[in-house]
Structure formats: C-alpha cells, structure tokens
C-alpha cells in the first residue's frame, strides 16, 4: 500500500493503483484517474461507475458480462466507454477494489 495524491486528496492505493478504501473516492478523483488513463468521463460513464460502486457495496462479484446485463450498457458499449480493459479501468475510476476477474 502506498499513498498517492489524486485531485488534491491523499489516498491509499494498492500496487496496481486502485483505491484501498472506496470511501475516499469522489467524482473529482474519478475524473483525475480517468484523465490519467486517457478517458474523458460522460454521464454514461458515471452511470456505469455508480452501478459498479453499488454492486461492490452489496458484495456482488463483478464481471464484464454482469455489467453488460445491467441495463445501463451492453458489453459492446462497455468496451467503447472503457477501451483496453473495460472492467479494469471502470473499476479503477470507480474507486473500488480490482475485480478478481481482472488480470
């Protein structure tokens, strides 16, 4: 675990850069993480992000397939919103732990 300053806030992050405490997350942190990854967030991004946070709080396992069945986006749209690692990058931006299905 290390400390990183994101959007002017010191947060604890894992070696992969995921927030260790999802309660430290806010939308400004999400925007800065997204910018580092090369993603400009839209309202649709935030719909996905909020869905991921809700499911994580409910202790539900996340997969690309489950997000694709959420009714928010299908799998193809998820790849458009978060290219090169849709669940990996959406989870990082959402401030949740790295899903076990991500390598």
N, C-alpha and C positions, 0 to 999 in steps of 0.2 A: 504494500500500500504506500502511496505517496500523495503529497498534497500538490494541487495544481490550481492556479488562479484562472478562473473562467468567468468572463463578464464581470470582472472586478470582485468576485467572490472566491475565497479559498475553499476548495472542496477536496475530499479524499477520493482518489481514483485507484482503480486496480492497475496492474501492469499493462493491461490492454487498453486503458484509458476510460473504462466505464466507471460511473459514479458508484462508490461503495454504499452510499446512503441516498436512496431515491428521494428522501425528504429534503435534501439540499438542492434539488432541482427547481428551476423556474424557467419561464419562457425565454428570458434573456440568455440563460445558459444554453438552452436548446438552440437558439439562433446562432450563438458563437460556435458551438460544436458543429452545427450544420455547415457553417461557413468554412471551418477548417477542413471538412470533408468535401466541400465543393457543391453543397446543396443549398438552394435558396428556398426557404420554407414558405408554403402557401397554406391557406385554411385547410385544404385537403390533407396536407402533411400533418397538421395539428390534430385532425380527426383520427388519423392512424395512431399518432403518438399518444393521444389521450386514451384510445382503446387499449394500447399496449400497457399503459400505466394501470388502467382499471383491472385488466386481466392479471397483471403481476400482483396487485394488491389482493386479488381474490385467490392468489396462489395457483393459478391455472397455467399449465405449460403452454408456451408459445411456439408455434411453427408457422412457416410461410403458408401452409395450407389453411390453418385455423384463421389466420388474418385474412386470407383470401375468401373465407366463408363468413366473414364478419358482417357483410352487408355494406361495409364502408368502401372497400375496394376489392377487386378480384386480384388474382395473383399477377396477371399481366400489368395491371395498373400499379401494383406494389413495386414491381421492377422498374416502372417508369419513374415513380416518385423517388425511389431509393436504389439507383443503379449500382451495380458491382457489389451487391451484398444487402439486399432489402431488409432482412430481419436483423442482420448485424448492425447496420448503420441506423435503422429506425430505432432499435433498442438503445444504442449509444446516445442518440439525440434525445430519446425519451427519459434518459437518466435512470434506466433500470438495469439490473444485472444482465450480463451476457447470457442469452438463452443457451441451454445445454445443447440445442440442436445446431448451434453455430460453431464452426471450427476456426 
